Amino acid sequence: MFEKFEPPPEDPIIQLIGIIRNDPRPEKIDMGVGVFMNDHGQTPVLSVVRKAEELLHAQQTTKAYVGVAGNETFNSEIIRLAFGDSADMQRTRGIQTPGGCGALRMLSDMLYRVAPDRKVWVTDPTWGNHYPIFRGSGFEVDSYPYLDWNTRTVDIDRMMSGLSTLGQGDIVVFHACCHNPSGAELSPDDWDEIARLASQNGFFPFFDMAYQGFGDSLQSDAYSIRKMAREVEAMVVASSCSKNFGLYRERTGCAMLVGESAATADVARAQLLNTARSSYSMPPDHGAALVAMILADPQLRHEWEEELRTMRERILGLRSRMSLALRETSGTPDWDFIADHRGMFSLLVLDKQQVERLRTDHAVYCVAGGRINIAGLKNADEIQRFADALVAVTR
Ligand code: LMR
């Protein structure tokens, strides 16, 4: 049986985790996988999460199954977080999933059941795992223009002309905020135009929202989704609590959908549940139970929003200090775009040799193409070391 196997392609992000771990150099700088790190290089458990864990421990009376849809308080709180208080709850549904990745895959599998001939379009570039997820469902996947590789801003003209060729046979994947890998963001005006085009041409919007609250605020990071939901009849959103609640290993996500009517939303949700049941059956409880507790309790929610703000402000602060250090070290404004990017990542657009030299000569790790996790820098000394290394390899 297994002798027929060829080794599968390596996932560059997962591979990098192992490489960094095995590097004995104490001065190594880890800007690889997308986890938030504090000034000490740690990915802490949020203190509000610890509090909720204590409450949960005291209150939990059973470990019986949570059900295929998971925690219903979690589902409705996450829907409200994404779609806002004015969400059309008549037509919006959600189910808890194992992480944002689980939400992406369940939504994709569900859509493939109803629209196997449609083509999925992802941004160029996009998160590496988008391709295997949508292809794994059976879809053909292609890309539409997103990044201007010179300015590292969104190439909105090319993006809009790419999207204008798409229509009812297409599913278009959008990053709701904090684009991964580029960090280049769309403005509210851009989203208005995109939503108008979706409604006019009839392509189906599929949002990946893994970083709500890491860009500018919980509200403004959801502008894209809220605008689109007002314009189109149906859409889906995969959201993740890995980053904004720091619950990476608890695999906590939500698959959401907006249907044309309450009735179609109900049937689509039933299909989603059926997809989940034939995959992992039921989601794990712990992370979603904590999130439900935090979002439903005004005091805990306030504490969470403050902790989220601290994480966001650390990243924004690092962005301006980094671009300043790079301006001084390189003597050029070439890296100023880092300050304008949002979320955890910026794509520096480096070639293979440059990424390799950062690793071997400077113990600085980033993902292929030069995607850096900004939060990987601990202090002023590391910011300067990173700036020196980057200028040295790009000179
Ligand atoms: C990343 O892009 O680094 C994160 O989303 C983690 C992952 O699973 O790839």
Residues whose N, C-alpha, C, O or C-beta is under 5 A from the ligand:
A	BS01	LMR	I13 G32 V33 G34
